[in-house]
Amino acid sequence: MTAGTIEIAPLAYMRGRAMPIDTPVLTPDGFRPIGSLAIGDLVIGSSGEPTPVLGVYPQGEKDIYRVTTQDGASTLCCGEHL
């Protein structure tokens, strides 16, 4: 942002981000909360194929905020990312 540019990152680079534990994740059997996944469970990957969960890293409790832009779009984030 200091250079006056906007970076667009593909979803593949979003691995390892903290998500609310009730965020729905698509699995071969339907949607499940991300907090219920364990190592070895299958999720639908970016290729559309089942992909095993390789790691689960508890994040602890964080305050979550909804950030809304002028056009009405919104997203959730923790205080560290505001």
Secondary structure, 3 states (H helix, E strand, C coil): CCCCCCCCCCHHHHCCCCCCCCCEEEECCEEEEHHHCCCCCEEECCCCCEEECCCCCCCCCCCEEEEECCCCCEEEEEHHHC
